[in-house]
């Protein structure tokens, strides 16, 4: 998953980022309203973790903007325990869940995964594409019931492809989704070709079909359609 955490408490922000990245996610952060506004406007995220009280704005306005622009991201509010009005208002305008501070990071992670399963997997713990089966929680991919030995980035790519099957994904979108903020320091996308070649080789070695279609000079499409 690619997650944006919007929180002005620097210590809590660091702890959340470290925990979620340790769980295998791409986690970006915003410590104020203006930074969060820019990131949400220009980059796609699977989940937004939103603190309501920010030094230069209100997190509820970020949620309103997300819903107005029809941005497809799950939203979980984190806020003070006594902010009942904020909780009700946040859920009313489209947030998926609410977690009162203080909270355990493991609970936040579990709620994030639950939102993602509902939105992407229709509540299932596994996703399928023909002979391919993916278990996101354990980061396992099976082709014809054969477990593939994938690197983390190879898993992230096949997962991203299956979730976005039949859609054209540009090289920029793939790189930004998988590497987050760090992609700004990269001057070429050649590393994507290497990951694609390795992934194709491992899938076909397990007698799977190569569904990765190259769209010249643009990107890729994962599909079984002509």
N, C-alpha and C positions, 0 to 999 in steps of 0.2 A: 504493500500500500504506500501511497504518497500522502503524507499528512502535513498540514500546516497547523502549528500551535500558536495561538494569539494570546499572549499573557505578558503582563508588565512586570511581574515579580521575576527578576533575573535568576535567582536561585532555583525557584520552582521550574522556570522555563528550561534551565540547564538539566535539571533532574528528569523532567518529562522527555526531553529530546534524547538524553542518554539511554533511558529505559526503552523507548519506542524503537530507537535504532538498534539496540541490543536484541530486539525481537524481530529484526530483519526488515524493518520499514525504512523508507526514505522520509526523513523528518526535517522540515524547514520551520523556521521560527520567525515571529514578528513580536517585538516588544511594545509596539504602540499602534494606534489606529491607522495612521497614514501609511506605515510600512505594510500593514495587513491589507489595506485597501489596494495598494499597488500590486501586491502579490496575487491577490484573488482576481484582480482584473486581467492580469497578463499570463498567469500560469494555471494549469489544471491540477486539481487535488481530488483525491478520493474522499478524504475526511478533513473537516475543519474542527479544531478544538478551540472554542471561543470563550475568553473571559469577557464578561460584560463591562466591567469598570476598567477603562483604559485612561491613561493620562491626558490624551488629546481627543477623546471621543468615546462613543458607546458601542460596545460589541453588538448590540441589537441592530444597530444601523448596518453593520456588515452583513448580518443575516438577512435583513430586508433587501439589501443590494443583491445578494446571491440569489434570492428567490425572484426578484424582479428580472434579473438577467437569465433566469432559467439555468443557472449553473448546476450541473449534476454532481453534487458533493453531499455526503452525509455530514450532519452537524451535531456536535455535542457541546453543550454549554457547561463551563465550569465557573462557579461563582460562590460567594459567601453563603454560609449555611442559612442565614436569616433572610436571604433575598427571595422570599416566596413570590412576590409580585413579578420580579424579573424572570423567575422560573416559568410562571404561567404565561407571561407575555412572550417569552422566547419560544415556548412550545406552540403557542397560538400562531406565531408568524412563520413557523416551519422548521424549527429545530427538531432533531430526532430523539434527543435524550438530554438529561441534565444530571450533573454530578456536583454535589455540594462540597466545598472545601471545609476542612482538610479531607483528603481522600488517599487511598492506597493506589500506587501507580499500577499495580496488577489489576485492580478493578477498572481503572480507566482503560487499560489495554483490552480487557475483556469486553467492555461496552463498545469500544471502537470496532472490535472484530465482529460483534453481534450486529452493529449497524451495517457494516460492510457485507456481511452474509445476507442480510435482508435485502439490501439494495442490488447486489451483484449476483448472488447465488440463489436468490429467492428462498433464503433460509437454510439451504443445504450446506453441508460441510465439505462437499466435493463438487467439482465441476467437470463436465465431459465435453469432448468434441470428437465424435466418431470413436476411433480406437485409443484416444488419448484421455487419460484421467489425471486430474490434478487435485492434490490434497494441500490446500494453502496453509493450514495450521502447522503441518509437519514439513512443509516445503518439499513435497515428493511429487514426482511426475512418473506416471506409468504409461507405457505404450504396449498394447496387447498384453497387459498384465505384467510387463517386464519393467522393473524399476530402473529408471535412467540415473546415471551418475553425472549430475549436473553441477556446475559451479553456481554460486549465488546469482550472478548476473544472467547466466543462461536460464535459471529458473524464473527470474524476474521477467525476462523477455518472453518466454513461452506463456507465462501467466498473463502478462499484459496483452499478448496477441489473442489468447483464447477469450479473455474478457471483452476484447474489442474485435471479435471475429467479423469478417466481411467488411471491415472499415479500412479505408486507406490511412495509414499512419506514416507521417513524414519522419525522416531521419532525425530532425530537430525534436519532434514530439517524443520519439522513443528515447533519445539521449536525455532530454530534460526530465522525463518521467523517471528514468532509472538512476540518474545521477544528481538530480536536484540542483541546488545552488552551485555545486562544484563544476557543473558543465560550462559555466561562464568562462572558466580558465582554459577550455579546450579549443584549439584552433582548427581541428578537423574531426570528421566522424569516421575515420578509417577503422577505429577500434570496434565499431558496430559490425563491420563486415566480418571481422574475425569471430565475434560471438555468434553471428548468424551461421557462418560456415560450420563451426563446431556443433551448434545446435542441430542443424540439418543432418550432419553426419551421425550424430547419436540417435536421432529419431529413425533414420532410415536403417541404421544398424540393427534396430529392434523391430525391423520389418514394418515400420510405420510409413505413412505417406508424407511427402513433402508438401505441406500446405502453405509454406512461406513463398509468396509471389512477389518478386521484385518489380517495382514500378519505376522504370528508368528515370534517373535524376531526381526522383521525388521521395520514394520511401518504399514501404512494404504493405502487403495486405495478407492476412492469414485467412484463407478461405478454401472451400472445396467446390466453389462455384466457378464456372467458366467466365 
